Every structure is written in C-alpha cells, then in structure tokens.
Amino acid sequence: MIELKSPAEIERMRVTGRFVADVLTDLGERADVGVNLLDLEHRARDLVARRGATSCYWDYEPSFGKGPFRNMICLSVNDAVLHGLPFDYVLSDGDVLTMDFAVSVDGWVADSARTIVVGTAREEDLRLIRASEEALEAGIEAAQSGSRLGDVSAAIGAVAAEYGYPVNTQFGGHGLGRTMHEDPHVSNSGRAGRGMVLRPGTTLALEPWFAATTDRIVYDPDGWTIRSADGSRTTHSEHTVAVTEEGPLVLTRRVDEVVHAGNDPR
C-alpha cells in the first residue's frame, strides 16, 4: 500500500533530509587518506546522538541480511557498493568510498547516499560516479505527478545504457516515510509508461548504483556487504524525493552538491 504524505508531512521529512544531507557533507569532508572507516562510523553515531535522531540501520534485520545490522551508516569501498559494514580499514589514496545514511527524526525518515574518491581520482572512477549522479537526476526529473513509476526506472536505465554500464535490478529504490522501506520498489531499469501512476504525496528514495563491468553481485562473509562479482569499481547515488503538484522535490540535497544536468558519457 502506498501512503501519500500531506504537504506538512513532506516538510517534516524535509527536516530529516536536511540532517541526512549535513551528515553526508560532514563525513565527506572527513574522509581522507589515512582515515579509518570506524572513525567515520563513530562520527555518524555522535551526530545522530546530538540531533536526537534514530538510526534506520541499527538493528535492521531484513531477509537478505545476516543478523542485525549494528552500525549507523553503510560504508562501502571500491568494489563494494551496498550495505557495507564499517570495519577496521584505513582509506588509501584513490579509494572509492560510498556512504549510505538513513535516519528518522521525530518519526519521519530520509535516506541518501553519495560516492566520492579519496585522494587522487582516476578518470574512470569519476566517470562512473558521474553516471550514477546523472542517472539519479534523470530519475528525479521523471518523478512528475501523473507520470508512471516505469518512467523513473526507464530514465535511470537510459543513462546507464548511454554510459555503457550494466544495471543490476535485484536492489533499487523504494518508498519511505514513517519507515525506511515502504512500497513501491523502484527498479533502476524499466519501461516507460508502465507501473503505478505517481501522485502528489508519493515519497521515494531513488538510488541508481552501478558496477563498471558487471551486473552480478556477491556477498562478503559478513553477510551484508555487497560487491561487484568481477571486482570492478562501483558507485551509488541516492536522494529522497517527494512528488508534488509543482514537480519533484529533493529532500536530501546537500549544500555542496554539484547537480549534473543532462548526460555527458564522455
């Protein structure tokens, strides 16, 4: 069942979204060569505690995970892309780091992810990251009142195809609001004109994620961390978006964010 949110409820989600955005900005500024992933996890814990927020990840135990997730942020490095468990790892020059963060503030959830390069960036990594960011913006632009969910999926998948990146459809975006995962599932590939009609008050977490050369995934022994099956680098971009009469409203936009408008697969 899709729970439509009122304008007042969307504004409360926007408050949460601002906090999520600020945390990802803070952690992005701290992530550097020589920084341990556990330092970033502890910083996230500190910021959550100060805000009086509630982590959506702590004790999260879905069917695809191995036991409860006992961290407040997903940190995935290089070929790891989703649900990365923070562990004792020191970031090296050129590492690709994905940070995925979701919390509830006063009963309303927001969810966002970003991928950055630590230190010296390889051109192919920047291209991969740009592809997911452009795909996210294309999905956001397609999330118009009266459009269909397939329009969003098709827009995301079209950017991946233009860049030449394969798309995995096992994991994708989702509805959210009072909880982190609500209906509907939002695939990162699909056919325009299909699926449910988007109505004002629909709130979605759109999250294109790509691996450079495969659409297959493998799990780490920790039962959580998902990697590309061939070891290729990965990227993940996510925003919480509300469908409104005036157009899509991004609730987790970062103040330091560069918005990529239009595709540039060079």
Salt bridges, closest charged atoms under 4 A:
GLU3 OE2 - ARG178 NE 3.20
GLU9 OE2 - ARG178 NH2 3.43
GLU11 OE1 - ARG14 NH1 3.83
GLU11 OE2 - ARG18 NH2 3.73
ASP26 OD1 - ARG30 NE 2.77
ASP26 OD2 - ARG43 NH2 2.86
GLU41 OE2 - ARG45 NE 2.65
ASP46 OD2 - ARG43 NH1 3.60
ASP46 OD2 - ARG50 NH2 2.71
ASP59 OD1 - ARG70 NE 2.28
ASP79 OD1 - ARG227 NH1 2.71
ASP100 OD2 - HIS236 ND1 3.98
ASP111 OD2 - HIS174 NE2 3.33
GLU124 OE2 - ARG122 NE 3.64
ASP125 OD2 - ARG122 NE 3.08
ASP125 OD2 - ARG233 NH1 3.07
GLU133 OE1 - HIS260 NE2 2.89
GLU134 OE2 - ARG130 NE 2.73
GLU137 OE2 - ARG253 NH1 2.71
GLU182 OE1 - LYS5 NZ 3.06
GLU207 OE2 - HIS174 NE2 3.20
GLU207 OE1 - HIS236 NE2 2.81
ASP220 OD1 - ARG227 NE 2.66
GLU238 OE2 - HIS174 NE2 3.76
GLU238 OE1 - HIS236 NE2 3.88
ASP256 OD2 - ARG114 NH1 3.97
ASP256 OD1 - ARG254 NE 3.61
GLU257 OE2 - HIS239 NE2 2.82
GLU257 OE2 - ARG253 NH1 3.16
ASP264 OD1 - ARG266 NE 2.60
